[in-house]
Amino acid sequence: MAQVKKEEADQVTIKLKKEFPEFRCDVQILREAIYKRFYKEKKRQFADKIPDKMEFINYCRL
């Protein structure tokens, strides 16, 4: 990532907020987005590993 001066970053953020009211630089929103992506990836990996119910039952009996 390129390094940007704080003033430039603030200007870009202000412009984005004007054009897109839903745009927010909130740590909680970023954290939620990361967690959603993480769990989505884990769910996909689990589905790839155990494609049907019988395999799930056998997997749970470990």
SEDONU-762361 format. One line per field, with one value per residue: z, x, y negated of N, C-alpha, C in turn; residue in one letter. Coordinates in pm, whole numbers, plus 50000, padded with zeros to 5 digits. Layout:
n_Z = c(Z:...) $
n_X = c(X:...) $
n_Y = c(Y:...) $
ca_Z = c(Z:...) $
ca_X = c(X:...) $
ca_Y = c(Y:...) $
c_Z = c(Z:...) $
c_X = c(X:...) $
c_Y = c(Y:...) $
resn = c(A:...) $
//
This chain:
n_Z = c(50000:49928:50089:50240:50297:50601:50576:50307:50310:50483:50330:50114:50251:50345:50100:50004:50199:50148:49892:49926:50162:50329:50366:50599:50811:51025:51295:51403:51195:51003:51140:51161:50889:50833:51005:50894:50643:50722:50856:50647:50472:50634:50654:50386:50352:50531:50409:50173:50274:50401:50232:50245:50450:50580:50590:50758:50995:51049:51079:51311:51500:51566) $
n_X = c(50084:50045:50197:50018:49961:49822:49644:49565:49438:49226:49085:49001:48838:48636:48525:48429:48238:48054:47961:47880:47674:47660:47918:48163:48440:48482:48604:48469:48296:48483:48599:48378:48340:48576:48548:48315:48407:48607:48458:48294:48479:48572:48337:48306:48535:48473:48243:48355:48515:48335:48093:47832:47549:47591:47868:47915:47797:47962:48199:48149:48148:48406) $
n_Y = c(50118:49780:49502:49244:48902:48774:48556:48572:48820:48764:48576:48733:48915:48742:48658:48905:48962:48761:48828:49093:49168:49389:49469:49524:49479:49673:49856:50075:50152:50230:50443:50618:50677:50815:51037:51152:51229:51409:51614:51692:51803:52016:52165:52239:52398:52605:52709:52803:53002:53177:53296:53416:53532:53780:53806:53593:53684:53904:53765:53620:53819:53869) $
ca_Z = c(50000:49922:50205:50207:50406:50677:50520:50184:50348:50539:50218:50041:50336:50344:49969:49997:50287:50080:49779:49974:50305:50405:50384:50730:50850:51163:51325:51425:51064:50942:51215:51119:50753:50840:51064:50797:50541:50787:50877:50516:50423:50716:50614:50255:50373:50595:50308:50081:50346:50435:50136:50269:50590:50636:50623:50876:51111:51076:51124:51449:51588:51594) $
ca_X = c(50000:50119:50182:49943:49961:49697:49555:49509:49345:49107:49011:48936:48731:48528:48459:48354:48122:47956:47904:47822:47646:47680:48061:48215:48568:48459:48678:48374:48250:48594:48611:48267:48367:48683:48492:48223:48490:48674:48363:48250:48586:48570:48218:48335:48631:48402:48155:48440:48567:48225:47988:47696:47510:47652:48007:47910:47770:48086:48299:48115:48173:48548) $
ca_Y = c(50000:49655:49417:49123:48804:48773:48454:48627:48927:48699:48516:48843:48966:48644:48665:49030:48949:48674:48901:49218:49148:49513:49490:49482:49537:49714:49978:50183:50197:50304:50568:50704:50722:50915:51158:51214:51295:51521:51722:51739:51890:52138:52240:52298:52506:52714:52768:52878:53118:53267:53257:53468:53552:53901:53773:53506:53771:53978:53666:53583:53934:53880) $
c_Z = c(50000:50049:50162:50326:50471:50618:50393:50214:50404:50429:50140:50121:50336:50212:49956:50083:50224:49969:49823:50125:50390:50431:50519:50755:50998:51186:51341:51291:50995:51009:51174:50979:50751:50896:50967:50691:50599:50801:50747:50457:50501:50678:50479:50269:50435:50493:50207:50145:50372:50347:50167:50417:50653:50673:50745:51002:51148:51129:51271:51547:51622:51738) $
c_X = c(50088:50095:50117:49949:49824:49597:49487:49407:49215:49022:48935:48819:48612:48452:48376:48228:48014:47885:47829:47796:47670:47828:48103:48347:48558:48530:48584:48323:48359:48611:48501:48290:48473:48629:48397:48303:48557:48578:48307:48352:48589:48451:48242:48432:48563:48312:48235:48488:48458:48105:47847:47673:47577:47798:48014:47888:47896:48195:48274:48143:48320:48568) $
c_Y = c(49875:49575:49286:49029:48802:48673:48505:48735:48869:48637:48624:48898:48872:48649:48792:49024:48862:48751:49027:49205:49273:49543:49435:49552:49574:49847:50096:50239:50278:50440:50667:50760:50831:51045:51228:51290:51419:51639:51778:51836:52022:52226:52310:52415:52628:52785:52849:53008:53222:53232:53310:53501:53673:53876:53683:53588:53850:53885:53631:53697:53950:53873) $
resn = c(M:A:Q:V:K:K:E:E:A:D:Q:V:T:I:K:L:K:K:E:F:P:E:F:R:C:D:V:Q:I:L:R:E:A:I:Y:K:R:F:Y:K:E:K:K:R:Q:F:A:D:K:I:P:D:K:M:E:F:I:N:Y:C:R:L) $
//
